[in-house]
């Protein structure tokens, strides 16, 4: 398979994850009624998926190194497809959540294998280009998947969303089975233990990694909280239609795509330090704006701060991810796996705890946005700032 032909195949692989998050969002209120549970409990299905997506980072990477990218990807597709089908026929919320946990492990294996293939086949410059294409594909799903999910839910019921995921797994999995070659280099390092805490302890103790990884985790928590709370607030509390929800969600997704293209240009022009400062400043303003508009029960009052926040999330996620991994040139795989674990599983736990508080959805979002304040205050200390960037530049 040529490098040019690999790109569409890799896009098929990375789409599994956002599809499992975004397609069924318009159906959440219907699902809560069907399972006779509060909306807060049906929102766990998103956190559960991301929880195992994060945990799987620590296992899927070593498995891909030991057994190869192809078997890990194919196994992930099988787990994803079977769990999607079982989710479609779940009779209880408990059974449904178990299926979502399994689906997260499957999606993680596929995505890890895809990004490992990129590292295997492309040099540093080409990899950057391919990652940009893949991230663009990922960003497009939130703009399109809810449209499909809304039509499926209105026409066939909420379970059809998971049948559609199973169908996608069957079609994409068949293509992957016949088209994906094994790309693992013969020189790949084989660790005796698949998961070893000793491998991660020096990374988590590193001040540059820890500071930036916490920011990345908070950014993912903000995105997860928005994805899980927006159906409840817009469709249940504000009595908006599915079509109106899809409009606002897709509009924010389009702005996310624009922000994803804008962020690298800002980073190149301002540098990492100023870009991080700008992102945190916008995030604080977004939280204050959300609090100021709490009494205005209108979609604009909720979505305007969210859209502004999306800009800061784009600035901070990419920049801080790069900063977090910068000191680990000889241990990038383990550092990347740990970052992914903190980003996804940490955010899932954080949002799960947040949803236990007696706060409505805009208050929850404002609290998460303003959680950057102590980090921003720490970052402003001259000694801390100079230490972080001096060590990161080594």
PyMOL commands that set and color helices and strands:
alter all, ss='L'
color gray80, all
select helices_A, chain A and resi 3-22+25-35+39-42+44-67+69-88+93-121+124-156+159-179+197-204+207-237+242-270+272-292+299-325+332-354+361-370+372-380+382-392
alter helices_A, ss='H'
color red, helices_A
deselect
rebuild
show_as cartoon
